[in-house]
Amino acid sequence: MNLRPMICGMGTPLVALLIGFYAQGGDTFGASRQSYLLLENGRARCRIVQPKAPKKEEAEAAKLLNDMLAEIGDVTLDVVTDGAESVPGVIDIHVGQTDWAKRDGALPATLDADGFVVRPIDEGTLVLLGGRSVSTYYAVTEFLERYAGMLWVWPGELGTVVPKASRLEVTVRDQISEPAFGARRFSGMGGAKMRNYRVHLTQREVRSEFHHNVWRVLKDSTWKKHPEYFSKLNGKRWKPTPNKSNWQACTSNPEVVDLFIAAAKTQFRKRPWVVSFSVSQNDGGGFCTCDNCLALDIPEATGISDRYFTFLNAVADGVATTHPGKRICCLAYGTATREVPRRLKLRPNTMIYAVVPTLTDAHEDIRKWSKAAPNLGVYFWLHGKAVPKFYPHRFATYLQFLLENNVRGVYAEVYQEKPDRMSSFALDGPRVWMMGKLLWNPTADIDALMTHFCSRFYGQAAAKPMRRYYQQCELAWERRENPYDFGRDHRNFELGNLYSTEDVDIMEACINDALEVASPGPEHQRLEKLQKALAKTALWIREYDFGNTLAKVPVNDTASADRVVALVQQTAARSADMVEHGLSLFGTLPPECEMGIDEAFARITEALGNKATEYWKAKISTHPEIFPFIDTQLRLIAGNLPNLILNSGFESRAEKAGDVDAALNWEPFNAAGWSKWLRPGTPGKVAIGRKAGRSGTRAVVVEGCVAACALQKRTVQHGERYRISCWAKTTPASEEGPEGAGTAGRLAIKWMDSKGKWLSRIPPVLSGLPRGTTEWQKLSCRLTVPEQVGQLVIMLSTKKQATGEKLWFDDVVLEQLHELPPK
């Protein structure tokens, strides 16, 4: 699907009064309209009327309208209670269920609870009213955006557009607005006022509960009295863990069903506005293997959908008579429950939330669930990253597909500003703003929305170059192998697989063009904030691509070697300068860049032969910035680098145990110096295979695991360089793994500080083994230890193996390529 014409079109021009800039689908406009002079020369020509006993959100809506109009016009507004005597020449803006608004019968009978109306009644009366108190707040945000030019993009003053005006005269049209998706919820957005996006955040707004919930119903105290309520694994009942994951309920136990029915009734009594109660499994694995639970499974199915949704039905039956109109909800999530049940029909009062990134096919599986589920919602992973992710046309197309397939609820993990993923509001705020608009109306004119956004947020003068910036972001997204994959691997930083050097060159040029013409003040400051955030990402991407540049430079003599060294010197100097100014993501070059430099320098060593040592020694004094890479070549020429791994071939038994950490679930096993980790409560094993080694008799074997590894850690210092390698192969399973083709296992290097705390904000270094590789294959990587790191953890790992699938590791090598001089 070629979206280039759609993306590059500038859309409908913005009209002066902002009428209709996204009036499609979600908005219906009547014929009546009325002009209002709200502010004039430091005086308020209007006042706010609220109910005599306003609900919490109605009071907050009235305060928002009051504060914003006061800031726009530098005026003071009166806020009066319903029934106050009218004042000639002063417009009454009714906010919420005032007697006047109720008397007028302003709300259509079929309006969604989140819907609202903007009613220009006459020259002195305007009504802003929602289907419930929180949607009255939505009505106020709509009025302020549409008629006062406001925008809420990220928290704080800089992320909010409040135009200043000594005179505010607007022509208001009769408007009915309601969302395409009744449930719209983001998580990880605590710093942002999601109500201003018309997205649910607080408990009083939420309409559906569907998330992991076993841990809330089965508590520690329950375990003490009834261990039989919990899943049975390896012949014993599994005690719940504090991390709320990797343990489950024994869902075939009738008393467990009764416990969940009682919990559902309690929730419906305490929070009557919430439509559904969740029976969703805890995160991770650990499903019950008792005879009664296993008897409900379908042998040919890959998961346990029939079993788990039998439990869903049983709880739904328990509330059907006492709570008509309420639903029991569950996630269709991961290998366990993502499939439609094969022999089971879901009850009419059930609801499924399909976790889109864990589905096998994001379109076909939704079609299947649309036929099988009486009520359907979806769950996305849309995490912010260190790279801007912008895909409104593609996302709108998918939302329209979801609507066509009866999806009425959308939830997304967003985490718009998350330090351990280097995400920021500057990079990601516009994406989330747009998603909020599209969840309300997926058929909105995206080009008109973006023109409006850029004009308001960056200023009219800077709007054109910023439209080009976002068009480039979207064109880069469209090059992905699957542009409908909005976040399957939410832990991936996506630094090297989304943008090219050419992309960021264009994007930074657009920002520079915008800065040249932007007005001083907030517009200019927003652009500077974006420029600084993008600079870190752009540097990383250019460095990531640098290895490819070096590979194209021929090396056959000293002159050509000098050209390569000069290119590396320039890159290293630029990187060091960015680190000094706080504009580097991780304080090191990307591992891919380092590999490219090492390979280029190895070609120099080979081309110069016995003159290489003299050549490299001469470069030490003239090129100190790249000494770690020069030192690497001198060490490799000298040879005999010691292997720093303990028990690299696993031949020694565990006389000296590896690191044991109960909090991290690290356990010793039968290999000196090594530990093992399996995701708690999941099947599979990490063991030593005898007569299986590549060079000796023993090797690590990982079999049938959801997630597992053998691991060893080493104390290191920032700036040191290492080369790590191992050999690996797989024994294929009799059936295809749940993820099909892909990576069977990895050599992974992760990071800890000196106290043993994970540094998840620094991406791991990975070397993967393709699935189906049955002969020994070498995996290797090189790296420089990043800032803040005190320990590196070498992990021989796998994820999502099929039953019977095996992965072998042997002959692990860790060599130091550069060490720091003594202090």
N, C-alpha and C positions, 0 to 999 in steps of 0.2 A: 504494500500500500504506500503510494508516494504522497506524503503530506506536504511536500515543499510548496506547492501553490497555496495550500491552505494556510501554512505557517507564515508565508511571506506576504500575504495580503494584508493591507492595512485596515480593511473593514470600513464600517459606516463612520462618517465624521462625527465628532463629539459636538452636540448642540449646546447652546449657551446655558440652558437651564437644566442640563443633565437628564432630560426626560428620555426614558427608553434606552439607556445605555446598556442595560441587560434585561430588558423587559420581554423575555420570551419564556414560555413554558411555566415558570414559577409565578408569574405576575399577570393579572388580568386588570386592564384599565377600563373604567367606565367613561361615559361621555361627560359627566359633570367635572368641572374644574373651577378653581377659585384662586384669585390672586390675594396674597397676604403681604403686608409690609410689617415685618417682624422686628427689625432693628433700624434705627435712624439716628445718626449724629449723637451717639452716646446715650441714647434712650431706648429702652425696651418698649415696643408697641404691642407686646404680648405678655401673657402670664400663663402659668402652668396650673391646671386644676387636677387634683388627685382625689381618689375616693376618701371617704371619711375614715375608713379603717383599711388603708392600703396593705396589700400583701407585700412580702419582702421584696420581690422582684419589681412590683409596681412602684414602690418607693425608690428603689435603685434606678429604675427607668426615668422617673421624674427628676431625680438628682442628676443623672447623666445629661438629660436635655437641658436642665437649668445651668449646669456647669459649663457645658460646651457652648451654648448660646452666649453665656456671660463672657467666656473667653474670646469668642469670635468677635463680638462687638464691644468688648470692654464695658459691659453694662451690668446692672443688677436687675434680676427678674423677681417678681413676686410669685410665690408658690402658695396657692390657696386650697382650701378644702372644698369638696363638692358641696354645692348649695350656696356658695358665697355670691353676694349680689354682683351683677355684671357692672362693668365700668365702660362708659361710652368711649369708643375709639381704641379700646384695648381688646386684642384677640385672645380668646380663651382656647388653650390647647389642652384638651382632655386626655389624660394619660391613664389608661386602665378602666376598670369597671366603675365609672362614676354613674350616679343615678341617671344623668342625662344620656350617657352612652347606652346604658341598658334600655332606657325608655325609647331610644331611637331604633333599637333592634338592629344594631350595626353589623353583627356577625352573621354570615350565612350559616344555615343549619348544618351543612355538610363540611364546614371548614375543618381542616386538620387541626389537632390541638396545638401544633407549633405555628399554625398560620396566623395571619394578622390582617388588619385593614387600616388603611389611611383614608379617612373620610373628610373631605372638605364640605361641611354642612352648609354654611353660609358665610357671609363676609366677616362674621365675628366668631365663628366656631369651627374648630378643627379637632378631629378625634383620631387618636392613636390607640388601637385596641387589639389585643391578642386573644387567641383561643384559650390560653391560660396565662397566668401572671408572667411567666418567663417570656412568652411570645409577645407580650406587650413591650418588653424590653427590646425584642427584635424589631418591633415596629418603630421604636425610637431610633435605633441604629440605622434602619433603612431611611428614615426621614432625614437624619443628619448626613448620611452619605449622599443621598440623591439630591437633596435641596440645599445643603450647606457645604457640600464639597469635602466632607471629612473622610479620612481613611484610618483604619487601625491595621497596622502591618506587623509590628512587633512591640513588645512592652516598652513603656517609657515615652518621654516627650519626642525623642528623635524618630521613633517608630510610628508616631501618630501625626496625621496631617490635620491641622486646625487652621483653616484660612482666616485671615483677619479681614473684617469688613465693617466699615462705619454704617453701611446701609445693606440690609438683607431683605430683598423683596423676591418672593417666589410664587410661581404658579403651580399649585398642587392639584394633581389629578386623583380622582377616585380610584383606589387601588385595593385589590384583594391579592394577597400573596401567601402561598403555602409551599412547603418543600416537596421535592420529588421523593426524597427518602425521609420517612418520618423519624427514624433514629439515626443521628449523625454524632459520632463521638470520637474524639482524639484523646490519646494518652500521651504522657510525657510533655505536657504543655502547661505545667503549673505556673510558669512565669508569664504566660500570655493570658489575656482576657478572652477566652474562647467564646464567651457569650457575644462578644462583638463580631465574631465571625459567623454567628448563628450556629455554632457547633456546641454540643452538650459537654459539660465538664463537671458541674456540681451534682451531688446526689439528688437535689430537688429538680434538676433538669432531665436526668437520665430516664429513658422510657423503657429500655429493655436491659435485663441482666442475662449474661450468657457466658461470662468468663470462667476460668478455672475456679471451682467452688467446693470441691470435696474437702479441702483443708479447712474451710470455714465451718462445715457441718460436722465433720469428724474431728474432734479436738483431742488434745493430749488426755484430758480427763476421760474421754470416751474410751481410749485405749486401755486405761487402767481397769475399767469395768467390763469392757467387751472387746477383747482383741480379735474375736471372730468377725467383727465388722470390717476388718482391714484385710487387704489383699494377702494371699498366701503365695509365698515365693520360696523355692528350694525347700519345700516341705514344712515351712513355718510361717506364722503370721508376721507381717512386716510392720515394725513400729514406725509411726510417723516421724519424719525428720523436721528440724526447725526451718529448713529452706523451702518448705511447702511444695516440693516437687519430688518426682521419682517414687512416689507411693500412692496407692489408690484404695478405693473401697471394694469390698466383696459385694458386687452389685447383684448377685443372685440371692443374697440373704434377705428374706422378707422383712426382717426387722430394720435393715438398712433402708429399704424402700420406705417403710413407715417413718423413719427418722427424717428422710428428705421431704416427705409429704408434710410433716409437721413444720419443718423449717420453711417450706414454701408458704404455708398458710400464715406463719408468723410474719414473713416479709410482706405479703399482700395486705396484712392488717396494718403494719407499721408504715408502709410506703404504698398507699393505694394507687398512686399515679403511675407506678411501674407495672408494665404489662406482663413481664415474664420473670420467672425464677430459673436460675441456672443449676443444672446437675452436671456440668462439664467436668471432665477428668482433670486431675492435677497435671501440671506441666511435666514433661519427661515420660518415663515408662513406669514399670512396676505393676502391671495389671495382674489381677488375681489368676492363679493357676489351680484353684480348687476344682474338684470334679464337677460341681454344679455349674460353675462359670464356664469351664471348658466345654461342657455339653451344649452350650448355646452357640458355640462358634461354628462357622461353615468351613469345612475342610479346604475347599478350593479358594476361599477368600484370603487375601493377604493380610487383612486386619481383623478387628473384632467388632465391626459395625453392628452386626445382627445382635450380638450379645449386649453391647452397651446401649443400643437404642431400644432393646427390650426393657432395660432399666428405665430409660426415658419414658417409654409408654406407661410403665407401671406407676411412676410418680404422676404422670399426666392424668391417669385414671383416678388417682386419689384426690385430685382437686377439681375434676371436671364438673361435678354437681355443686360443690360448695362455692366455687369461684368461676362461674361462667364468664367468658371473655378474657380470662387470664390464660397464660401459656407456660409450658415448661420447655426450657431452651437448653441446647447443647451444642458444643463445637464439633464440627467435622474437621478433624485436625490430625495431620501427620499420618503415618502408616496405620495407626490404630483405628481411626474412625473417619478418614477422609472419604472412603467409598460409600456409595449408596447401599443400604442393606439389601440383601438378595432375597430373603424370604419373609421379610417383615414389612408391614404397612404402618407408617407412622400415624398416630392419633391426630385428629383435627386440631387439638389444642396444644400441639408441639411446635417448636420452631428450631430451625437449624441455622447456625452461623458457620458458614464454610470459610476456613482459613485459606485464602486464595494462594499464597506462596507455597503452601504444602500440597496443593492439588497436583495431580499428574498433568492435567491440561486445564488451563484457566478458563477455557471456553466450554469444552465438551463436558467437563465435570459439573460446571454450573448448570448446563442444560439438563443433565441427569438429576441433579438436586432439585431443579425447578419442577420436575415431574413428580419427584418423590416426597418433597417436603411441603406440608400445608402452608407453612410460613417460612420465609427465607431471608437471611441476612448474610453479609460477607465481612471478612476480617482481613485487613491489609497490614503488611509491614512497610511503612513509608518513612523510615528513619532518615533524619538529616545526616549529611556526611560532610567531609571536608571539600567536596566538590559540589557545585550547584547542580541540582537535579530538577529539570524543568521539562514537563511533558503534558501541557494542558490539553492539546488536541487529542493525543492518544488516550489520556485518562478520561476525557469526556466521551470518547467513542466507547470505551469499556463500560463507563457508567450507564450509557444508553443501552448497551447490551444487557447489563444487569437488570435494568428496569424492564426490558422486554421479556426477561426470564423471571419476573415476579419477585425480585429482590427489593426489599423495602427498608432494610437497615444496613448501615455502613459504620464499621469501627476501624480505626487505624492507629497503630503505634507510630508516633511521629518523632518525638524527642528532637525538637527543632533546634535546641541549643544544648548539646551534650558534649562535655569536654573530652570524654574518652573516644568519641568519634570525630572530634575536631569540627563539629557542625556549629553553625552560627546563624543568628537571625538575619544578618546582613546577606548571607548567601541563600538562605532558605525561606525567609519571610514571604517573598512574593509567591513562591510555590504553594505555601499553606494558605495564603490569602485567596489564591485562585481556586484551590481545592474546596474551600468553604463555599465559594460562589457556585461551583459546579455541583456540589452535593445538594444545594438548594435547587439548581436548575441546570441539568447537564446539557441542555440544548442552547444555552446562552451563547451569544456572539463573542467568541473568545478574542478575536482581533479587536473588537470594540472595547472589551474589558481591558485588554492590555494597553490599548491607546489611552484609555481613561486612567489606568493605574500609573503608567509612566508619566503622563502629564501632571497628575496630582502629586505623585510621590517624589519625582525628581525635578519637576518644573516643566513648563511648556517648552522652554528653549532646549532642554536636555532630552526631551521625550523621544525624538527621532533616533539619536544614537543608542538610547537605551532599548528601544524596540528592536534594533539590530542585534544588541547584546543578547536579548532573550530569544530571538529567532535563531541565533547561532547555538545557544544552549539546546534548543529543541531539535535543531538539525543534527547535532551530535548524538542526542538520544536516539534519533531515528536510525542511526547506523548500527545500533545494537542488534545482536542476533535475534533477540526476542524483545521488541519494544513494549510488549505487554507484561514483561517481568519487571514490576515496579519495585521489587525488593525481596526476592527469594532469599538471598544471603545477606541478611541485614547486618551481619558482623563484618562484612567485607567493606574495606574503606573505599573501594572503587576508584582509587587514584590513577591507576594505570590503564584502565580498560574503558573509559568513557570519553575522555577528551584527548586530542592530539596537540602537539606544539602549535600547529597551524590554527587550531580552534582557539587556544588561549591567546595567541597573538591577536586574532580578530577581536576577542572579547575585551582584552585590555585596551586595545585601540579604541573601541567603542566607549569605554569608561573615560579614557583620556579626552576624547572628543566631547563627551558630556560635561566633564569638569571644566573645559574651556569656556563653555557657554552658560553653565548653570549659575543661577543667582546665588550671591553669598547668603549664608544662613543654613537652615535645615536641609534644603535640597543638596547643597554642596557638601555638607557634613555626611549625609547618607551616602553619597557617591564616594567620598573618601573612606568611609567605613567599609563599603563594598570593595573598593580598590585594595585596601590593606588585606582584607580576608582572602581575596582572589590571588593576591601576590604570592602567598605561601603555596597555594595549590598550583599556580602556574609554574613556579620554580620547580616543584616536585615533578610535574609533568614534563617539563623541558629536560630535566635531568634523567627522568625515566626513559625518554626517547634518545638520550645522548648516545647510549650504547649502539643504537642502530646507525647513528651518524658516523661513529668511529669505525664501524664494520665496513663502511664504504670507502674508507681512506686506505689506499694501498701502502704497504711498507716493504721496501726492498733495499734501502740503504740508509745512511745516517741522515741525509736531508729529509727523507720522507718520515723517518722516525722522529725528527725534530718537529715536524708539522703535527704529528699525533700528540706529542708531549705538550706542544703549545696549546692545542685544543683542550686537553685535559687540564692544563694549568688555568686557562680562562674559566672553565667550568668550576674548578675547585675554588678559585679566588672569588667568583661570584657567589658561590654557596657560602663561603666563610663570611663574606660581607653581609649576606642576608641573615645568617645566624647571629652575627654581632648586633644587628638592628632588630632582632626579634621577629624576623619574617620567614623563619624556617619552620616547617611543621615538626620535625623530629630531631633537628640538629645534626643529621647525617645525610649523605647521598642515598638515594634509593638502592637497595641491593641489586636491582637490575642494572643500574648505572655502574655500580662497582664491578659487577661481572663483566660488563662491556669494556671497562677500563683495563681490567686484568687481562682479558682476552687480547685487547689491542697491544698492551705492553708485552704479552707473551709472544705475539707476532714479531715485535721488535727484537726480543731476546733471540728468537729463532733466526731472524734475518741477519743479525749481527754476529751470531756464532760466538767464537772465542773472544770477541771484542765487547761482548755485552756487559760483562762485569765492569770493565773500565768505563763504558758509556754511562751505566747507571750510577756509579760512584761519582762521576763528574757532575751529574744532575742534582746531587743532594744539596749542594750549596747554592745552586742557582734556582732551584725549584722547591723551596722548603714546604710550600703548601701541599705538594703531592708526595711528600716523603713517605707516608704510609704505603703508597702503591709502589714506589721505588724500592722500599725496604722489602716488600713482598717479592719482587723479582730477584733481589739479591739472595733472599732466603731460599727461594725455589731453585736458583742456580746452584747454591751451595748444597742443597738437598738434605736428606736425613732429618726432616722435621719430626720431632717426637709426637706420638699420638697421645693426647691428653685424656682420652676416654678411659675410664676404669672398666676393665673386662669387656673390651670391644667386640670379642667374638663369642661372649656368653659362655665360655668354657668353664669358668670358675663358678662354683656353687656359692650360695649366699652366706659365706662365712662373715662377710662384712655387708650388712644390709644397706640398701640405698636409703634415700630420704623417706622417712615415714611421717605423715602429717594427717592426723585424723580429721582436722577441719577441712582439708583439701581432698580427703578420701584417697590419699596416697598410701599404698600398702607395699610391703616387701614381697618379693617372690624369689624363685630359685635361681638367681643370677646375681653374683656379688656386684655391689655398686649401683644396682638398678632398682627402681620401684615400678609399680604398675598402678594404673587407674582405670576403673570402669565406671560409667555412669551408674550411680547407685540405683538398685532395684531393677536393673535391666539384665537380660540374659547375655551369655557369651563368656569367653575366657581369654586371659592373657597368660601365656605359659611358656615354658622352654620345650621346644621340640627336639627330641634326641634323634641322632642320625639324620638330621635335616639341615645341617649347616652348609654354607657355601664353601668355606675354607677349612672348617673344623667339623666337629660332630654335632654341635648344638646351635640353635637359632631361636629367636623369639617367634612365637606363632600367636596370632590374634584371630579368634574364630567366632563368627556369629554375633558380633557386638553391635549395639546401637551407637556407642561411642566409647573408645578405649585407647590406651596407649601404654607403652613402656617408656620410662623417662629417667633422665639423669640431669642434674643441674651442676653448674660450675660458677664460682665467683669470678667476676670480670670487672673491668674498668672502662669507662667511657673513652673512646678513641682507639681501643685495641681492635685488631682485625683477626678474623678467624676464617678457616675453611672447614666445612663440615660435610661429611659424606656418609652414606651407608649403601647397602645393597638390599633390594627387595624383590619379591615376586608374589603372585597370587595363585591359589588353587581355586578355580571357579566353582561356584555353588551349582547344584543341580537345577536351581531356578534362578531367574534373573533377579538381581538385587532391587530393592524398592525404588532406587533412583535410576535404574537402568544404566546406560553407558555413562562413564565419567571417571572419577578418581577412585581407585581402590584403596589407596593409603597415601600417607604423606610423611616426609621428613619435615618436621615443623620446629622452628625455633621461636620460643616466646620469652617474655621478659618479666623480671621481678626487680624490685629495688633491693637495697642491701639488707632490708629487714624481712624479705620474703613476701612482700605484697605485690600482687600482679599489677603490671603496668599495661592495662588494656588499651590505653590511648595510643600506644605504639604498635603498629601492625606487625603481625608475625612474619617471619621469613619462611617461605614454603617451597618445597620441591615435591611434585606429585607423581605418583605411579598410576598410569592409565589402567582402568579396569580390564581384566583379561590378559595381563602380562604374566605369562606362565614361566618365563625364563628370567634368571637373575638380571636385574637392571640397576645401574648405579644412579643414585639420587644425590645431588650435591648443591651446595650454595656457599656463597661468601658474604661476609657482612662486617660492618664496623659497629661496635657497640654504641648505641645511642645515649643521649644525655639521660641522667637519672637512673640508669640501669646499674644494678649491682650484681645481678645473677642472670645467666641465660639458662633456659631449660630446653634440653634436647628431647623431643617427643617423637617416638615412632608410632604413628597414630592411624586410626581409621574411623569412619563414621558410616552408619546405615548399611552394615553388611547384611546380606541375605542369610537365611538359615543354612549352615554348612559351609558358608564361604570362609576361606582361610587366607591370611596374609602373613608372609614371612619377612623377617628383617635379620640382617647379619652384618658383621664387619663394619662397625661404626668407627669413624675416624674424626677426630677434632684436632686441627693443627693451627698453631698461632702464626699468623703471617706478619704481624706487626705488634710490638709491645711498647708501652710508654717508658721513657727513661726514668730511672729512679728519682724520687723527689728529694 
